[in-house]
Amino acid sequence: MTNVIVVDDDLANTTLIKMLLELDGFTVGAYATVEEAKKKAAADTDAFVVDYYLARGANGLELLHAVRNSETAAPAQTAFIITSGDYRREDDALEAGADRFLFKPYPPETLSKEIEKLLNRGDK
């Protein structure tokens, strides 16, 4: 099973993403905050899907930096996708080390395909 952590403070969005990924065969943990995701990240986490803008001034780059700097139990090179409805955040996300940036709203099948692409390449 492929283990994915989804972080988004919008409950409806998180529920939908979790359901769609599970229908595609992924095991999904869904969380509203960076802190929750940091605690739940494990050595067997294969990918993160994180909204750029989170509640209370937080953003997804905080989690990205924590993962890339080995501050979580997830491997530093775990596949990482940042999502946002603000296309201006793409450069920030990629420069910070995200593997992909997805502009919201994206077609439902796009997320699963992007995760699979990241996991099937040798250099994640």
Backbone hydrogen bonds, N-H to C=O, Kabsch-Sander energy under -0.5 kcal/mol:
donor,donor_aa,acceptor,acceptor_aa,energy
2,T,25,G,-0.5
3,N,1,M,-0.6
4,V,2,T,-0.6
4,V,27,T,-3.1
5,I,47,A,-2.5
6,V,4,V,-0.5
6,V,29,G,-3.0
7,V,49,V,-2.6
8,D,31,Y,-2.1
11,L,9,D,-0.9
14,T,10,D,-2.7
15,T,11,L,-2.6
16,L,12,A,-2.1
17,I,13,N,-2.7
18,K,14,T,-2.6
19,M,15,T,-2.4
20,L,16,L,-2.7
21,L,17,I,-2.6
22,E,18,K,-2.5
23,L,19,M,-2.3
24,D,20,L,-1.1
25,G,22,E,-1.8
26,F,21,L,-2.3
27,T,2,T,-3.1
28,V,26,F,-0.5
29,G,4,V,-2.5
31,Y,6,V,-2.8
37,A,33,T,-1.9
38,K,34,V,-2.7
39,K,35,E,-2.0
40,K,36,E,-1.8
41,A,37,A,-1.8
45,T,42,A,-2.0
46,D,3,N,-2.6
47,A,3,N,-1.6
48,F,79,A,-2.1
49,V,5,I,-2.7
50,V,81,I,-2.8
51,D,7,V,-2.7
52,Y,83,T,-2.9
54,L,52,Y,-0.6
54,L,58,A,-2.5
57,G,54,L,-0.6
58,A,55,A,-1.6
60,G,52,Y,-1.9
62,E,59,N,-1.7
63,L,59,N,-0.5
64,L,60,G,-2.1
65,H,61,L,-2.9
66,A,62,E,-1.9
67,V,63,L,-2.6
68,R,64,L,-2.8
69,N,65,H,-2.0
70,S,67,V,-1.8
71,E,66,A,-3.4
78,T,75,P,-2.0
79,A,46,D,-1.3
81,I,48,F,-2.6
82,I,100,R,-2.3
83,T,50,V,-2.4
84,S,102,L,-1.8
87,Y,85,G,-0.7
89,R,86,D,-2.2
90,E,87,Y,-1.5
93,A,89,R,-2.5
94,L,90,E,-2.6
95,E,91,D,-2.7
96,A,92,D,-1.7
97,G,94,L,-1.0
98,A,93,A,-2.4
99,D,80,F,-2.2
100,R,80,F,-1.5
102,L,82,I,-2.5
103,F,101,F,-0.5
104,K,84,S,-3.0
110,T,107,P,-1.7
111,L,107,P,-0.6
111,L,108,P,-0.6
112,S,108,P,-0.7
113,K,109,E,-2.0
114,E,110,T,-2.5
115,I,111,L,-2.4
116,E,112,S,-2.6
117,K,113,K,-2.5
118,L,114,E,-2.3
119,L,115,I,-2.5
120,N,116,E,-1.8
121,R,117,K,-0.7
121,R,118,L,-0.6
124,K,121,R,-0.8
